[in-house]
Amino acid sequence: MVHRKRSKLKKWVVGAAAVALIITSGCSNKPDSTEASTNGSGSGSEEPYELVYLTTGDQGAKPLVPNDRIVAEINKRLNIKLTVKIAPEFSYDKINVAIASGDLPDVVTTQYPSSSVSQWIREGILVPLNDYFDKLPTIKAKLDNGLQWTAVDGKYYGYPFVSGAEKSNYTVQFRQDWLDKLGLEHPKTLEEFHGTLKAIVEKDPDGNGKADTFGFVTNKPVAGEALTAFDFVLYAYGLPNSDYVLNDNGEVIPRFEHPAFKAGIEELRKWYDEKLIDPEFIVYDRPAKEQKFFQGKAGIMDGPLFRHVSRVEGSLKQVNPDGVLGYAPPPAGPDGKQGMAVRSKNALFTAVTNKAKNPEKAAQFIEFMLSKEGRDLLQLGIEGVHYTKQGDTITYNEAEREKDGFAANGWSHPLAWGNVTWPIDQNYLPQTEPNIERALDSVKVASKYFVPNLITRKTEAEIEYGKAVNEVYNQYFVNLLNGKLDVDQGIAELGEQWRQAGGDEILKQANEEYKNQGAGK
Amino acid sequence: MAYIDSEAAVKEVSVLTPKPVRKQARLLRYIWFNRYLYLMLVPALLYYLIFHYIPMYGAVVAFKDFSITKGILGSEWAGFKHFEYLFSQDKFWQVIENTVVISLYRLVFGFPAPIIAALLLNEVRVRLFKQTVQTVIYLPHFISWVILGGILINLLSTDSGVVNNVIKLFGGTPIGFLSDESYFRSMLVFSMIWKEFGWNTIIYMAALAGISPHLYEAAVIDGANRFQRLLHLTIPLIRSTIVLILILRLGGIMEAGFEQIFVLYHPGVYRVSDIIDTYVYRIGLAEGRFSLAAAVGLFKSLINFALLVLANWLSRRMGEQGVY
């Protein structure tokens, strides 16, 4: 009997434990986000308006801190109570899920053009801003200045931030110290580029006595995007446009069916075969690629400069104090053609949702982030607290700035990154930036070699099938590069698969769009 | 022992007197008698009801044009539109093929591994050694794929990975286990087995521990050597466990391991490693085509269901117990 009782007790304990487990493990359905809210001391008699802002962040930004004084300042100026949720950079899926599950913020920033945004507009989730334009001078001015194409039936559903329309910072970066050691100039032609890669691989510039260095390293594309890291070779061979090309009959065809693509691929295969390219580039993300560069495992990489000049060189010097970062225009091909930077057709779209009880106030929040007043607050902070000003000279108080999540060396507050603008588009560099001249020069160098787009904007089909066809393209590109596929056969197969995955429809609409563009001129 | 008694009684009733009232009363009394056991079952039942059965109604979006504002029930019906689109895509069949191939590899190579490990460990005499080995081999089970993925990338990379360093030491050329299509699947299967086989060994160890030592003693007296004892005693005695686990594994054959592949794959190996789950993730969550993703998921569940029924039927034919 005693035994029986004890086992009964045990049963109860186990049962209770099981119940407790289930209760405590009930998981929350929120997207992974950093939240920070601060009470604003409402300046008016009105109750502060509670505003939730969901956005993707930026790898360069610091996380938001609780009781952030900048958020408090925004709250005070706009009479709102702001809650910011930041998903990681490029994690648009998290934003999609939040919206699809009905957990709507008042203001949202996401990828554009995208099937999600089209769907949200179609279903009336986003509120048109037209009615509030008199309160949104900065947004209105930007929209009227070349962004008219983003209107749907005459209505603007948000502010699309297209980066790099006039300026680019994307070009070739290399170890200047290695080139000096090898007695080489920076490569100006593809032939010299090949020679430089070979020298880096064979002549042991890091001096460790082993042939363990690759010439060129790059990284995998962001999910859904095409692999474009090797495009500068294609442009050198005369690929005229970055998106589509025309055939002899004046019809729009995929760019991989241009002869320059084949010529470029054959050159790249040679490099790959000679082990000049790090064969595992497709595994790396951008930080992993940069690490290979910093550690001296590769001599040349592609990537953004401008504000990154100091960061890349700084990290390089941490590993190797003698490391020097160099950059140069993309190499020229046999006919002297060259190109690297492209005008992105992607944007970040900041919009007001129908959940906003006061859409005007929500729209004014977007306006604020974009306005001079807002930029100053997010970049510099509060005068007297985060910086002091004497004439035109600004002195940062880094200790105070750090407390509110400002990034180091005079960079901005977390709210300033990756939503409505980027430093490069504003030509903004903090006054403490140690490499101001090189940063500006790198933009000058990179911006000279823009490759034009044939079609200026994404068509509906491209929004719908773009990711699917890019997947096909990437797969074939990798296998063409590493020699697994025969060049002619591979390109032919790519054409078939690409068209089946939605390319047919994309081409049809691209042809129409091209004709319309021509008619408009 | 009341448990067996009452069950026998219920059987008896059902055979002799088909009076529903009495049968019900008996059943209720039977349940009341075992009320604590049933009470303990309640949390599990609730869990399945709330997290597995109720969400199932969401599968109807596969036949609808899902609209966020109208919700699951309010969206327009679309018939088999999404399935027709899917079946017309080469990509879809490629994804199915990858799922089945990766799963089959895992079954063929991964299924015997824990059995062999358990049988070997069972023969070990020194307890400390046995326990040490057991702990070491099941340790990777507790590390999540996110972390293990990072470890694998470090172990297998071509320029500094240990494995490739050994290959280079013997004069071979480094192999791109992670970047080369032809090695990627093998790497997936091998790393999955490495992570999980130790853990799966536990079940077989338990089955082995249940074998009565008298049988071995008798066999020794009859002059059976170690290998004969293994072949004619141990294996037949854990056969039902093996078959049961095999059925469960067959039922899960469309699960090729989302977490692992999601952590390790990249655009260069989509052709050989994109499985149903990763595909659903990309079209559903990343591209927001929820109906299409639901259609793929539903198709997968159908195949899974058919496979489970088939495996169960096979097992019964082989004279073993099924799972239902």
HADDOCK unambig.tbl for C-alpha pairs under 7 A between the chains (distance, minus, plus):
assign (segid A and resid 15 and name CA) (segid B and resid 40 and name CA) 5.46 0.50 0.50
assign (segid A and resid 19 and name CA) (segid B and resid 43 and name CA) 6.23 0.50 0.50
assign (segid A and resid 92 and name CA) (segid B and resid 286 and name CA) 6.83 0.50 0.50
assign (segid A and resid 93 and name CA) (segid B and resid 285 and name CA) 5.28 0.50 0.50
assign (segid A and resid 93 and name CA) (segid B and resid 286 and name CA) 4.48 0.50 0.50
assign (segid A and resid 96 and name CA) (segid B and resid 285 and name CA) 6.77 0.50 0.50
assign (segid A and resid 96 and name CA) (segid B and resid 288 and name CA) 6.55 0.50 0.50
assign (segid A and resid 97 and name CA) (segid B and resid 285 and name CA) 6.52 0.50 0.50
assign (segid A and resid 100 and name CA) (segid B and resid 68 and name CA) 5.48 0.50 0.50
assign (segid A and resid 115 and name CA) (segid B and resid 287 and name CA) 6.70 0.50 0.50
assign (segid A and resid 116 and name CA) (segid B and resid 287 and name CA) 7.00 0.50 0.50
assign (segid A and resid 116 and name CA) (segid B and resid 288 and name CA) 5.97 0.50 0.50
assign (segid A and resid 123 and name CA) (segid B and resid 69 and name CA) 6.58 0.50 0.50
assign (segid A and resid 280 and name CA) (segid B and resid 179 and name CA) 5.59 0.50 0.50
assign (segid A and resid 282 and name CA) (segid B and resid 179 and name CA) 6.66 0.50 0.50
assign (segid A and resid 282 and name CA) (segid B and resid 266 and name CA) 6.77 0.50 0.50
assign (segid A and resid 282 and name CA) (segid B and resid 268 and name CA) 6.25 0.50 0.50
assign (segid A and resid 283 and name CA) (segid B and resid 179 and name CA) 6.43 0.50 0.50
assign (segid A and resid 283 and name CA) (segid B and resid 266 and name CA) 6.29 0.50 0.50
assign (segid A and resid 471 and name CA) (segid B and resid 267 and name CA) 6.64 0.50 0.50
assign (segid A and resid 474 and name CA) (segid B and resid 267 and name CA) 6.19 0.50 0.50
assign (segid A and resid 474 and name CA) (segid B and resid 268 and name CA) 6.75 0.50 0.50
assign (segid A and resid 475 and name CA) (segid B and resid 267 and name CA) 6.03 0.50 0.50
assign (segid A and resid 475 and name CA) (segid B and resid 268 and name CA) 5.20 0.50 0.50
assign (segid A and resid 475 and name CA) (segid B and resid 270 and name CA) 6.95 0.50 0.50
assign (segid A and resid 478 and name CA) (segid B and resid 268 and name CA) 5.80 0.50 0.50
